[in-house]
């Protein structure tokens, strides 16, 4: 059914162009694709349509009555690229509310464990937002530097040392609130770490290195408690870190270094986020902001 609709669309466009199907060339197909895009068809739908057209011409060229069909006019024609979605970042007040939010602990036998888990989750949120760490970088942190260590935090120097993508090492400053939250967690950590101690900074209630799924689940629950409307995931805090730094400093190259991006082009996406922030400020505050 989908292929039939695509072929009907091709026939209609060819008729409008007053061109027989067997006389179409690549330039015609490219123009047809542009027309579909202008009519509101998305890049993925156009790609599927082109695929159906390509298959049709491939089939036709194998038929005995297609002696005059020398080339497939759809070969080499690509659909327009889908716009790259902007990374989702929290507003500053939302990010701060999440980072400072602490899980309420009820009295009872499990209160000590619950308090330890709350301290751990608080430290995780502070480090994700305060340092812009990736999920794997944070979970790879060890208590001390050593052979095979994927990362560690030098408390005296207030610096986190991690190995990012491509095993590229970088060092990022750790702010006071994050260090304080980490210190509180490390006081509770022995209750969960058990024996043998795995050496990870962040461990589960079973004493193993915390898993990505466990962290995602706990962070989402923190976001709900903090009143954040959007479901929170670890990379959202990294995006928030980068966006808020850029809004305050305007130093794109510095943000690139802190994030560990190999290319400045990867970091430039946050300039679009920054412009969105400025546009919202303009719309909310300027007396001539009614642009529509």
Backbone torsions as a table, in degrees:
resi	resn	phi	psi	omega
1	UNK	NA	-41.5	-179.2
2	UNK	-65.7	-41.0	179.6
3	UNK	-66.8	-37.7	179.3
4	UNK	-63.0	-41.9	178.8
5	UNK	-65.1	-38.7	-179.8
6	UNK	-66.1	-40.1	179.7
7	UNK	-70.3	-35.7	176.3
8	UNK	-63.8	-37.1	178.5
9	UNK	-66.5	-39.5	179.1
10	UNK	-64.3	-44.1	178.9
11	UNK	-60.8	-42.1	-179.7
12	UNK	-63.6	-45.0	-180.0
13	UNK	-66.3	-38.2	178.5
14	UNK	-66.1	-40.4	177.7
15	UNK	-62.1	-43.6	179.9
16	UNK	-63.4	-32.0	178.8
17	UNK	-85.5	-2.6	-178.4
18	UNK	53.8	50.9	-176.9
19	UNK	-136.9	125.3	176.6
20	UNK	-63.8	152.9	-178.4
21	UNK	-58.9	-36.7	-177.4
22	UNK	-79.4	-1.7	178.5
23	UNK	-111.2	2.8	179.1
24	UNK	-69.6	145.8	177.5
25	UNK	-123.0	173.7	-176.9
26	UNK	-55.9	-37.7	-179.2
27	UNK	-63.7	-36.1	178.0
28	UNK	-66.2	-46.2	-179.2
29	UNK	-62.1	-39.6	178.3
30	UNK	-62.2	-40.7	179.3
31	UNK	-68.3	-37.1	177.9
32	UNK	-62.7	-42.4	179.6
33	UNK	-62.4	-39.1	178.5
34	UNK	-66.2	-37.4	178.1
35	UNK	-64.3	-42.9	178.8
36	UNK	-62.0	-40.4	179.0
37	UNK	-65.7	-40.7	178.6
38	UNK	-66.8	-25.7	178.6
39	UNK	-82.5	-1.5	175.7
40	UNK	103.8	3.9	178.1
41	UNK	-74.0	134.6	-177.2
42	UNK	-75.3	161.1	-179.6
43	UNK	-54.9	-40.7	-179.8
44	UNK	-66.3	-42.0	179.3
45	UNK	-65.2	-38.4	177.9
46	UNK	-66.2	-39.1	178.2
47	UNK	-62.3	-41.8	178.2
48	UNK	-65.9	-38.5	178.0
49	UNK	-64.6	-45.2	177.9
50	UNK	-61.9	-38.0	178.2
51	UNK	-62.5	-41.0	178.1
52	UNK	-65.5	-41.7	178.1
53	UNK	-64.2	-42.6	-179.8
54	UNK	-61.2	-44.1	178.6
55	UNK	-64.9	-36.9	178.5
56	UNK	-61.8	-47.6	-179.5
57	UNK	-67.6	-33.6	177.1
58	UNK	-64.1	-43.4	178.3
59	UNK	-65.1	-42.8	-176.2
60	UNK	-63.6	-37.2	-177.7
61	UNK	-65.5	-19.1	179.6
62	UNK	-89.2	-7.6	-178.9
63	UNK	-83.6	153.8	-175.8
64	UNK	-67.1	-25.3	-177.4
65	UNK	-92.1	15.4	-177.4
66	UNK	-111.4	36.4	-177.2
67	UNK	-62.7	-31.1	-178.3
68	UNK	-84.3	-4.1	-178.1
69	UNK	-91.4	93.7	-173.5
70	UNK	-86.4	-38.4	-175.9
71	UNK	-128.2	154.0	174.9
72	UNK	-87.0	110.6	-174.5
73	UNK	-67.6	-15.1	-177.8
74	UNK	-87.0	-17.4	179.1
75	UNK	-59.4	131.4	178.3
76	UNK	87.3	-8.1	178.7
77	UNK	-90.0	126.9	-177.6
78	UNK	-113.8	150.6	175.5
79	UNK	-72.8	154.7	175.6
80	UNK	-62.4	148.2	-179.3
81	UNK	-69.3	140.4	175.1
82	UNK	-69.7	137.8	178.1
83	UNK	-61.2	137.1	-179.8
84	UNK	-72.3	120.7	-177.9
85	UNK	-66.2	142.2	177.1
86	UNK	-69.7	140.2	174.7
87	UNK	-64.0	145.4	-178.7
88	UNK	-84.5	128.8	178.4
89	UNK	-125.3	147.4	177.0
90	UNK	-79.7	155.2	169.4
91	UNK	-67.4	158.5	-176.3
92	UNK	-57.9	-44.9	-178.0
93	UNK	-66.9	-32.8	177.0
94	UNK	-67.6	-44.0	-179.4
95	UNK	-63.7	-41.8	179.5
96	UNK	-66.6	-41.0	178.5
97	UNK	-61.5	-39.7	179.7
98	UNK	-68.5	-44.9	-176.9
99	UNK	-66.2	-32.6	-177.7
100	UNK	-92.5	-9.0	-178.2
101	UNK	-69.9	132.6	177.7
102	UNK	-121.7	138.3	-178.3
103	UNK	-65.4	127.3	176.3
104	UNK	-65.9	138.5	-177.1
105	UNK	-113.9	124.7	179.4
106	UNK	-86.9	155.7	176.6
107	UNK	-71.2	152.6	177.4
108	UNK	143.4	-177.3	-176.3
109	UNK	-62.6	-35.4	-175.1
110	UNK	-89.5	8.5	-173.6
111	UNK	-63.6	-37.8	-179.7
112	UNK	-63.5	-45.1	178.9
113	UNK	-65.3	-42.8	180.0
114	UNK	-62.7	-38.2	178.5
115	UNK	-65.7	-38.8	178.3
116	UNK	-65.2	-43.5	179.6
117	UNK	-64.5	-38.7	178.4
118	UNK	-64.3	-41.0	178.3
119	UNK	-65.3	-39.9	178.0
120	UNK	-62.6	-48.0	-177.7
121	UNK	-64.5	-36.7	177.2
122	UNK	-63.4	-44.1	179.5
123	UNK	-64.4	-37.9	179.3
124	UNK	-62.4	-47.5	-179.5
125	UNK	-63.1	-41.5	179.5
126	UNK	-62.5	-41.5	-177.7
127	UNK	-73.4	-39.1	179.5
128	UNK	-62.8	-45.1	-178.7
129	UNK	-81.6	-34.9	-176.1
130	UNK	-79.3	-19.9	-176.5
131	UNK	-123.3	-12.0	-179.4
132	UNK	68.6	30.0	-178.4
133	UNK	-74.4	148.0	169.9
134	UNK	-74.4	161.6	179.8
135	UNK	-56.2	-49.5	-178.3
136	UNK	-64.6	-34.5	179.5
137	UNK	-66.2	-42.6	-179.4
138	UNK	-67.2	-44.9	-178.3
139	UNK	-70.0	-20.9	179.2
140	UNK	-84.2	-2.8	-178.9
141	UNK	-64.9	134.2	174.9
142	UNK	-110.8	164.5	-179.0
143	UNK	-65.8	-29.1	-178.7
144	UNK	-148.2	154.2	176.7
145	UNK	-67.4	145.3	179.3
146	UNK	-173.7	174.8	179.2
147	UNK	-61.4	127.9	179.4
148	UNK	82.8	0.0	-179.4
149	UNK	-71.8	134.0	-179.7
150	UNK	-87.0	-6.4	179.5
151	UNK	163.9	161.0	179.4
152	UNK	-160.5	167.3	177.9
153	UNK	-117.7	125.0	174.8
154	UNK	-89.2	99.1	-175.8
155	UNK	-64.4	-40.0	-178.6
156	UNK	-62.3	-37.0	-177.8
157	UNK	-94.2	-4.1	-178.3
158	UNK	52.6	49.1	-176.5
159	UNK	-137.7	136.5	173.3
160	UNK	-101.3	131.8	178.8
161	UNK	-112.8	118.9	-176.2
162	UNK	-133.7	161.7	173.4
163	UNK	-111.8	113.6	-176.9
164	UNK	-91.3	-150.5	-178.4
165	UNK	-62.9	140.9	-178.5
166	UNK	69.2	23.4	-179.3
167	UNK	54.1	33.3	-179.8
168	UNK	-89.3	120.6	-178.1
169	UNK	-81.1	140.5	172.5
170	UNK	-146.0	158.3	179.6
171	UNK	-123.3	133.4	-179.5
172	UNK	-129.3	144.7	179.1
173	UNK	-69.5	147.7	178.0
174	UNK	-113.8	124.3	-177.3
175	UNK	-74.4	165.9	-178.2
176	UNK	-57.2	-48.0	-180.0
177	UNK	-59.8	-38.2	179.2
178	UNK	-67.8	-41.4	178.7
179	UNK	-64.0	-39.4	179.6
180	UNK	-66.6	-42.6	178.4
181	UNK	-64.8	-39.3	178.6
182	UNK	-64.8	-42.2	179.3
183	UNK	-61.1	-41.6	178.3
184	UNK	-63.6	-42.1	179.4
185	UNK	-64.7	-41.4	-178.1
186	UNK	-65.2	-25.8	174.5
187	UNK	-69.7	-32.3	-180.0
188	UNK	-88.0	-21.4	-171.1
189	UNK	-54.4	-41.3	-178.2
190	UNK	-57.0	-25.6	179.4
191	UNK	-64.8	-31.7	-177.6
192	UNK	-101.2	-26.3	-170.9
193	UNK	-63.6	-39.6	178.6
194	UNK	65.5	-157.7	-179.9
195	UNK	-141.0	140.7	-3.3
196	UNK	-73.6	148.4	-179.4
197	UNK	-72.9	125.0	-176.4
198	UNK	-78.9	-12.4	177.3
199	UNK	87.3	-6.4	179.9
200	UNK	-75.8	146.0	175.9
201	UNK	-66.0	-45.4	-176.3
202	UNK	-109.0	116.8	-177.4
203	UNK	-120.4	159.8	176.8
204	UNK	-84.0	179.3	178.9
205	UNK	-68.0	-13.1	176.9
206	UNK	-92.4	-1.9	177.5
207	UNK	90.0	1.9	177.9
208	UNK	-91.7	164.5	175.7
209	UNK	-58.7	133.0	-177.2
210	UNK	-60.6	137.1	-178.5
211	UNK	-89.5	158.2	178.1
212	UNK	-57.7	-42.5	-178.7
213	UNK	-65.2	-38.8	177.8
214	UNK	-62.7	-43.3	-179.3
215	UNK	-64.7	-45.4	-179.5
216	UNK	-58.3	-44.5	-178.5
217	UNK	-62.9	-45.9	-178.9
218	UNK	-66.7	-38.7	-178.7
219	UNK	-68.1	-39.4	177.9
220	UNK	-61.5	-41.7	178.4
221	UNK	-63.8	-37.4	176.9
222	UNK	-62.5	-41.9	179.1
223	UNK	-62.6	-40.1	178.0
224	UNK	-62.6	-43.8	-179.2
225	UNK	-66.9	-32.3	-178.7
226	UNK	-79.9	-3.3	178.3
227	UNK	80.7	20.2	177.9
228	UNK	-78.6	124.1	-174.6
229	UNK	-68.5	-36.6	-178.1
230	UNK	-85.3	134.9	175.5
231	UNK	-56.9	125.9	-174.0
232	UNK	-90.9	133.7	173.1
233	UNK	-128.9	160.7	-172.8
234	UNK	-54.3	-42.9	-175.4
235	UNK	-69.4	-22.6	176.9
236	UNK	-62.9	-34.7	178.5
237	UNK	-71.9	-32.4	174.8
238	UNK	-65.7	-43.2	177.0
239	UNK	-61.6	-41.5	-179.4
240	UNK	-64.1	-43.0	177.1
241	UNK	-54.9	-49.4	-176.6
242	UNK	-68.1	-44.7	-177.7
243	UNK	-63.8	-43.6	-177.6
244	UNK	-70.6	-35.1	175.2
245	UNK	-62.8	-44.1	-177.7
246	UNK	-67.7	-38.4	177.6
247	UNK	-60.3	-37.9	-175.4
248	UNK	-82.8	-37.8	-172.0
249	UNK	-104.5	-33.3	-174.3
250	UNK	70.7	9.1	-176.1
251	UNK	-94.7	89.2	-176.5
252	UNK	-64.2	-41.5	-178.9
253	UNK	-65.3	-39.2	178.2
254	UNK	-65.2	-41.2	178.1
255	UNK	-64.0	-37.5	177.0
256	UNK	-58.6	-45.4	-179.2
257	UNK	-64.9	-42.0	-178.4
258	UNK	-66.3	-34.3	179.9
259	UNK	-82.3	-19.6	-178.8
260	UNK	78.9	27.7	177.7
261	UNK	-77.0	133.5	178.3
262	UNK	-72.3	-32.0	-177.4
263	UNK	-119.3	140.2	177.5
264	UNK	-65.3	-25.1	-179.4
265	UNK	-63.2	-33.5	179.0
266	UNK	-66.0	-37.1	-178.6
267	UNK	-76.2	-25.0	-174.5
268	UNK	-64.4	-18.4	177.9
269	UNK	-59.6	-27.0	-179.3
270	UNK	-74.5	-17.2	173.7
271	UNK	-69.0	-31.0	176.8
272	UNK	-69.8	-39.2	175.6
273	UNK	-62.7	-41.0	-179.5
274	UNK	-63.4	-40.5	178.9
275	UNK	-64.9	-38.5	176.8
276	UNK	-58.9	-41.5	178.6
277	UNK	-62.2	-45.2	-179.6
278	UNK	-64.5	-38.1	179.6
279	UNK	-64.7	-37.8	178.3
280	UNK	-66.4	-40.1	177.4
281	UNK	-62.1	-43.6	179.5
282	UNK	-61.6	-49.0	-178.4
283	UNK	-60.5	-35.5	-175.9
284	UNK	-81.2	-27.6	-168.2
285	UNK	-115.1	-27.0	-172.0
286	UNK	-85.8	134.2	-177.7
287	UNK	-65.2	-19.7	178.8
288	UNK	-106.7	27.0	-174.0
289	UNK	-83.7	-5.3	-179.9
290	UNK	-75.0	85.1	-172.6
291	UNK	-86.5	-12.2	-176.7
292	UNK	-106.0	NA	NA
